[in-house]
């Protein structure tokens, strides 16, 4: 399959080229830092950003929304959103 954009450098603002389902865990980091997180079923995502710091609760996320966070962790404790997908 031809990719007209295959010779262009990937950017954080560019569309994702890979998606991986996330299983929230309180201590295990994500395998790779994503561009953003897709929320399949609305709720709250508790996550740590790639830059470090404390975990933050992103409440009131709607089903089908995209959380533009480059997360290092998606924690199980406090996360009620479902169908979370990392976008790379």
C-alpha distances in whole Angstrom, upper triangle without the diagonal:
4,7,10,12,11,14,16,19,19,22,24,23,20,18,17,14,16,19,21,25,28,31,34,36,39,39,36,33,30,28,26,27,25,24,26,27,26,29,28,32,35,37,38,36,38,36,37,35,33,36,39,42,43,41,40,40,38,40,39,35,34,32,28,29,27,30,29,30,29,31,32,34,34,37,38,42,42,38,38,35,32,29,28,25,24,21,20
4,6,9,8,11,13,16,17,20,22,22,18,17,17,14,17,20,23,26,29,33,35,37,40,40,37,34,30,28,26,27,25,24,26,27,26,30,30,33,35,38,38,36,38,36,37,34,33,35,38,41,43,41,41,41,38,40,39,36,35,32,29,29,27,30,28,30,29,31,32,34,34,38,39,43,43,39,39,36,34,30,29,26,25,22,20
4,5,5,8,10,13,13,16,19,18,14,13,14,11,14,18,21,24,27,31,33,35,38,37,34,31,28,26,24,24,22,20,22,24,24,27,28,31,33,36,36,34,35,33,33,31,30,32,35,38,39,38,37,38,35,37,37,33,32,30,27,27,25,27,25,27,25,28,29,31,32,35,37,40,40,37,37,33,32,28,27,23,22,19,17
4,6,8,9,12,13,16,18,17,14,14,15,13,17,20,23,27,29,33,35,37,40,39,36,33,30,28,25,25,23,21,23,25,25,29,29,33,34,37,37,35,37,34,35,32,30,33,36,39,40,39,38,38,36,38,37,34,33,31,28,27,25,27,25,27,26,29,31,33,33,37,39,42,42,38,39,35,34,30,29,25,24,20,18
4,6,5,9,9,12,15,14,11,11,12,11,15,18,21,25,27,31,32,35,37,37,34,30,27,25,22,22,20,18,20,23,23,27,28,31,32,35,35,32,34,31,31,29,27,29,32,35,37,35,35,35,33,35,35,31,31,30,26,25,23,25,22,24,23,26,27,30,31,34,36,39,39,36,36,33,32,29,27,23,21,18,16
4,6,8,9,12,15,16,12,12,13,11,14,17,20,24,26,30,32,34,36,35,32,29,26,24,21,21,19,18,21,23,24,27,28,32,33,35,35,33,34,31,31,28,26,29,32,35,37,35,35,36,34,36,36,33,32,31,27,27,24,26,23,25,23,26,27,29,30,34,36,39,39,36,37,33,32,29,27,23,21,18,15
4,7,9,12,16,16,13,14,15,13,17,20,23,27,29,32,34,36,38,37,34,31,27,25,22,22,21,19,22,25,26,30,31,35,36,38,37,35,36,33,32,29,27,29,32,35,37,36,37,38,35,38,38,35,35,34,30,29,26,27,25,26,24,27,28,31,32,36,38,41,41,38,39,36,35,32,30,26,23,20,17
4,6,9,13,13,10,12,13,12,16,19,22,26,27,31,32,34,36,35,32,29,26,24,21,20,19,17,20,23,24,28,29,33,34,35,35,32,33,30,30,26,24,26,29,32,35,34,34,35,33,35,36,32,32,31,28,27,24,25,22,23,21,24,26,29,30,34,36,39,39,36,37,34,33,30,28,24,22,18,15
4,6,10,11,9,12,12,12,15,18,21,24,26,29,30,32,33,32,30,26,23,22,18,17,16,14,18,21,23,26,28,32,33,34,33,30,31,28,27,23,21,22,26,29,31,31,31,32,30,33,34,31,31,31,27,26,22,23,20,20,18,21,23,26,27,31,34,36,36,34,35,32,32,29,26,23,20,17,13
4,7,8,6,9,9,9,12,15,18,21,22,26,26,28,30,29,26,23,20,19,15,14,12,11,14,17,19,23,25,28,29,30,29,26,27,24,23,20,18,20,23,26,28,27,27,29,27,30,30,27,28,27,24,22,19,19,16,17,15,18,19,22,24,27,30,33,33,30,31,28,28,25,22,19,16,13,10
4,5,5,8,9,11,13,16,18,21,22,25,26,27,29,28,26,22,20,19,15,13,12,9,12,16,18,21,24,27,27,28,27,24,25,22,21,18,16,18,21,24,26,25,25,26,24,27,28,25,26,25,23,20,17,17,13,14,13,16,18,21,22,26,29,31,31,28,30,27,27,25,22,19,16,12,10
4,6,8,9,11,13,14,16,19,19,23,23,24,26,25,23,20,17,17,14,11,9,6,9,13,15,18,21,24,24,25,23,21,21,19,18,14,13,15,18,21,23,22,21,22,20,24,24,21,22,23,20,17,14,13,10,10,9,13,15,18,19,23,26,28,27,25,26,24,24,22,19,16,13,10,9
4,7,9,12,14,15,18,20,21,24,24,27,28,28,26,23,20,20,17,14,12,8,10,13,15,18,21,24,23,25,24,21,23,20,20,17,16,18,21,23,25,23,22,23,21,23,24,21,21,22,19,16,13,13,10,12,11,15,18,20,21,25,27,29,28,26,27,24,24,22,19,17,15,11,11
4,6,9,12,14,17,20,21,24,25,28,29,29,27,24,20,20,17,15,12,9,11,14,15,19,21,24,24,26,25,23,25,22,22,19,18,20,23,26,27,26,25,26,23,26,26,22,22,22,19,17,14,15,12,14,14,17,19,22,22,26,28,31,30,27,28,25,25,22,20,17,14,11,10
4,6,9,11,14,17,19,22,23,26,28,29,26,23,20,20,16,15,12,9,10,12,13,16,18,21,22,24,24,22,24,22,22,20,19,22,24,27,28,26,25,25,22,25,24,21,20,19,16,15,12,14,12,14,14,17,19,21,21,25,27,30,29,25,26,23,22,19,17,14,12,9,8
4,6,7,11,14,15,19,21,23,25,26,23,20,16,16,13,12,9,7,9,11,11,15,16,20,21,23,22,20,22,20,20,18,17,20,23,25,26,24,24,24,21,24,24,20,20,19,15,15,12,13,12,13,13,15,17,19,19,22,24,27,27,23,24,21,20,17,15,11,9,6,5
4,7,11,14,16,20,22,24,27,27,24,21,17,16,14,14,11,10,12,13,13,17,18,22,23,25,25,23,24,22,23,21,19,23,25,28,29,27,27,27,25,27,27,23,23,21,18,18,15,17,15,16,15,17,19,20,21,24,26,29,29,25,26,23,21,18,16,13,11,8,6
4,7,10,13,16,19,21,24,24,21,18,14,13,11,12,9,10,11,12,12,15,16,20,22,24,23,21,22,20,21,19,18,22,24,26,27,25,25,25,23,25,26,22,22,20,17,17,15,16,15,16,14,16,17,18,18,21,23,26,26,23,24,21,19,16,14,10,8,6,5
4,7,9,13,15,18,21,21,19,16,13,12,11,12,9,10,10,9,9,12,13,16,18,20,20,18,19,18,19,18,18,21,23,25,25,23,23,22,21,23,23,19,19,17,14,15,13,14,14,15,14,14,15,16,15,19,20,23,23,20,20,17,15,12,10,6,6,5,6
4,6,10,12,15,18,18,15,14,10,10,10,11,9,12,11,10,10,12,13,16,18,19,19,16,18,16,18,18,17,21,22,24,24,21,22,21,20,22,22,19,19,17,15,16,14,15,15,15,14,13,14,14,13,16,17,20,21,18,18,16,14,10,9,5,5,7,8
4,7,10,13,16,17,14,14,10,11,12,13,11,14,12,10,9,10,10,13,15,17,16,14,16,15,17,18,18,22,22,24,23,20,20,19,18,20,20,17,18,15,14,15,14,14,16,16,15,14,14,13,11,14,14,18,18,15,15,13,10,7,6,4,6,9,11
4,6,9,12,14,11,11,8,10,11,12,11,13,12,9,10,10,11,13,15,15,14,11,13,12,14,15,16,19,19,21,20,16,17,16,16,18,19,16,17,15,15,15,14,13,15,14,13,11,12,10,8,10,10,14,15,12,13,11,9,8,5,5,6,10,12
4,6,10,12,10,10,9,11,13,14,14,17,15,12,13,12,13,14,15,15,14,12,12,12,14,16,17,21,20,21,19,16,17,16,17,18,19,17,19,17,17,18,17,16,18,16,16,13,13,10,8,9,8,12,13,10,12,11,9,9,8,9,10,14,16
4,7,9,8,9,9,12,14,14,14,17,15,12,13,12,14,14,15,13,12,9,9,9,12,14,16,19,17,18,16,13,14,13,14,15,17,16,18,17,18,17,16,15,17,15,15,12,11,8,5,5,5,8,10,8,10,10,9,10,8,10,11,15,17
4,6,6,8,9,12,14,15,16,19,17,15,17,16,17,17,18,16,14,12,10,10,12,15,16,18,16,17,15,12,14,14,16,18,20,19,21,21,21,21,20,18,20,17,16,13,11,8,6,5,5,8,11,10,12,13,13,14,12,14,14,18,19
4,6,8,11,14,16,16,18,20,19,17,19,18,20,20,20,17,15,12,10,9,10,14,15,17,15,14,12,10,13,13,16,17,20,20,23,22,24,23,21,19,20,17,17,13,11,8,7,4,5,7,10,10,13,15,16,17,15,17,16,20,21
4,6,10,12,15,15,17,20,20,18,21,21,22,23,23,21,18,15,12,11,11,14,14,16,14,14,13,11,15,16,18,21,24,23,25,25,26,25,23,21,21,18,17,13,10,8,9,7,9,10,13,14,17,18,18,19,17,18,17,20,21
4,7,9,12,13,15,18,18,17,19,20,21,22,23,21,19,15,13,12,11,14,13,16,14,15,15,13,16,17,19,22,24,23,25,25,25,24,22,20,20,17,16,12,9,7,9,8,10,12,15,15,18,18,18,18,16,16,15,18,18
4,6,8,9,12,15,15,14,17,18,20,22,22,21,18,15,13,10,9,11,10,13,12,14,14,12,15,16,18,21,23,21,24,24,23,22,20,17,17,14,12,9,6,5,7,9,11,14,16,15,18,18,18,18,15,14,12,15,15
4,5,7,8,12,12,12,14,16,18,20,21,20,18,14,13,11,10,11,10,14,13,16,16,14,16,17,18,20,23,20,22,21,21,20,17,15,15,13,10,8,6,6,7,10,12,15,17,15,18,17,16,15,12,11,9,12,12
4,7,9,13,14,14,16,18,20,22,23,23,21,18,17,14,14,14,12,15,15,18,19,17,19,21,21,24,26,23,25,24,23,22,19,18,18,15,12,11,8,9,11,14,16,19,21,19,21,20,19,17,15,13,10,12,11
4,6,10,11,12,15,18,20,22,23,23,21,18,17,14,13,12,10,13,14,18,19,17,19,20,20,24,25,23,24,23,22,21,17,16,15,13,10,9,8,10,12,15,18,21,22,20,22,20,20,18,15,12,9,10,8
4,7,9,10,14,16,19,21,22,22,20,16,15,12,11,9,7,10,12,15,16,15,16,18,18,21,23,20,22,22,20,19,15,13,12,9,6,6,6,9,11,14,17,20,21,18,21,19,19,18,14,12,8,9,8
4,5,7,10,13,16,19,19,20,18,15,15,12,12,10,9,13,14,17,18,16,17,18,17,20,21,18,19,19,17,15,12,11,9,8,5,7,8,10,11,15,18,20,20,18,20,17,17,15,12,9,6,5,5
4,7,10,13,16,19,19,20,19,16,16,14,13,11,10,13,16,18,19,18,17,18,16,19,20,17,19,18,16,14,10,9,7,7,5,8,11,13,14,17,20,22,22,19,21,18,18,17,13,11,8,6,5
4,7,10,13,16,16,16,15,12,14,12,12,11,11,14,16,18,18,16,15,15,13,16,17,13,15,15,13,10,7,6,4,5,6,8,11,12,12,15,18,20,19,16,18,15,15,14,10,9,6,5,7
4,6,10,12,12,13,12,10,12,10,12,12,13,16,17,18,18,15,14,14,11,14,14,11,12,12,10,9,6,5,6,7,8,8,11,11,10,13,15,17,16,13,14,11,11,10,7,6,5,6,9
4,6,9,10,12,12,11,13,13,16,15,17,20,21,22,21,18,17,15,13,14,14,10,10,9,7,6,5,6,9,10,12,12,15,14,12,15,16,18,17,14,14,10,10,8,6,5,6,7,11
4,6,6,8,9,9,12,13,16,16,18,21,22,22,21,18,16,14,11,12,11,7,7,6,5,5,6,7,11,12,14,14,16,15,12,14,14,17,15,11,10,7,7,6,5,7,9,11,14
4,7,9,11,11,15,16,19,20,22,25,25,26,24,21,19,17,14,14,13,10,8,5,5,7,9,11,14,16,18,17,19,18,14,16,16,18,16,13,11,7,6,4,6,8,11,13,16
4,7,10,11,14,16,20,21,23,26,26,26,24,20,19,16,14,12,11,9,7,4,7,9,11,13,16,17,20,18,21,19,15,16,15,16,15,11,9,5,5,6,8,11,14,16,20
4,7,9,13,15,19,20,23,25,25,25,22,19,16,13,11,9,7,5,4,4,8,8,11,11,15,16,19,18,20,18,15,16,15,16,13,10,8,5,7,9,10,13,15,17,21
4,7,10,13,17,18,22,24,23,22,20,16,14,10,8,6,5,5,7,8,11,11,12,12,16,16,19,17,19,17,13,13,13,13,10,7,5,4,8,11,11,14,16,18,22
4,7,10,13,15,19,20,20,18,16,12,10,6,5,4,6,6,9,11,13,12,12,11,14,14,16,14,17,14,11,11,10,10,7,5,5,5,9,12,11,14,15,18,21
4,6,10,12,15,17,16,16,14,10,8,6,5,7,9,8,11,12,13,12,11,9,12,11,13,11,13,10,7,8,9,9,7,5,7,6,9,11,9,12,12,15,18
4,7,10,13,15,14,13,10,6,5,4,6,8,12,11,14,16,17,15,14,11,13,11,13,10,11,8,6,5,8,7,6,5,9,9,12,14,12,14,14,17,19
4,7,10,12,10,10,8,5,6,7,8,11,14,13,16,17,18,16,14,11,12,9,10,6,8,5,4,6,9,10,9,8,12,12,14,15,12,13,12,15,17
4,7,8,7,7,6,4,6,9,11,14,17,16,19,21,21,18,16,12,13,9,9,6,6,5,7,8,12,12,13,12,16,15,17,18,15,15,14,16,17
4,5,6,7,8,8,8,11,12,16,18,17,20,21,21,18,15,12,10,7,6,4,5,7,9,11,15,16,16,15,18,17,19,19,16,16,13,14,15
4,5,9,11,11,12,15,15,19,22,20,23,24,23,20,17,14,12,8,6,5,5,8,11,13,17,18,19,18,21,20,21,21,17,16,13,14,14
4,7,10,11,13,16,17,20,23,22,25,26,25,22,19,16,14,10,8,8,8,11,14,16,20,20,21,20,23,23,24,24,20,20,17,18,17
4,7,9,11,15,16,20,23,22,25,27,26,24,21,17,16,12,11,9,8,10,13,14,18,18,19,19,22,22,24,24,21,21,18,19,19
4,7,9,13,15,18,22,21,25,26,27,24,21,18,17,13,13,11,10,11,13,14,17,17,17,18,21,22,24,25,21,22,20,22,22
4,6,10,13,16,19,19,23,25,26,23,21,17,17,14,14,12,11,10,12,11,15,14,14,15,18,19,22,23,20,21,20,22,23
4,7,10,13,16,16,20,21,22,20,18,15,15,12,13,10,10,8,9,8,11,10,10,11,15,16,18,20,17,18,17,20,21
4,6,9,13,13,17,19,20,17,16,13,14,11,13,11,12,10,10,10,12,11,10,10,13,14,17,19,16,18,17,19,21
4,6,10,10,14,16,18,15,15,12,14,12,14,12,14,12,10,10,11,10,8,8,10,11,14,17,14,17,17,19,22
4,7,7,11,13,15,12,12,9,11,10,13,12,15,13,11,11,13,13,10,9,10,10,13,15,13,15,15,17,20
4,6,9,12,14,12,13,11,14,14,17,16,18,16,13,13,14,13,10,9,9,9,13,15,14,17,18,20,23
4,6,9,12,10,12,11,15,15,19,18,21,19,16,16,16,16,12,11,10,9,13,15,14,17,19,20,23
4,7,9,7,9,8,12,13,16,16,19,17,14,15,16,16,13,11,10,8,10,12,11,14,15,16,20
4,6,6,9,10,13,15,19,18,21,20,17,18,18,19,16,13,12,9,11,12,12,14,16,17,21
4,6,9,11,14,16,19,19,22,20,17,18,18,19,17,14,12,8,9,9,10,12,15,16,19
4,7,10,13,15,18,18,21,20,17,20,20,21,19,16,14,11,10,9,10,11,13,13,17
4,7,10,12,15,16,19,18,16,18,19,21,18,15,14,11,12,11,10,11,12,12,16
4,6,9,12,13,16,16,14,17,18,20,18,15,15,12,13,12,10,9,10,9,13
4,6,9,10,13,13,12,15,17,18,16,13,14,12,13,13,10,10,10,10,13
4,7,9,13,14,13,16,19,20,19,16,18,15,17,16,13,12,10,10,11
4,5,9,11,11,14,17,18,17,15,17,15,17,16,13,12,10,10,11
4,7,9,11,14,17,19,19,17,19,17,18,17,14,12,9,9,10
4,6,7,10,14,16,16,14,17,15,16,16,12,12,9,11,11
4,7,10,13,15,16,15,18,17,18,18,14,13,11,13,13
4,6,10,12,13,11,15,15,15,16,12,13,11,14,15
4,7,9,10,8,11,11,12,12,9,11,10,13,15
4,6,7,6,10,11,12,14,11,14,14,17,19
4,6,5,8,10,11,13,12,14,15,19,21
4,6,9,11,13,16,14,17,18,22,24
4,6,9,12,15,14,17,18,21,24
4,6,8,11,10,13,15,18,21
4,6,10,10,14,16,19,22
4,7,7,11,13,16,19
4,5,9,12,15,19
4,6,10,12,16
4,7,10,13
4,6,10
4,6
4
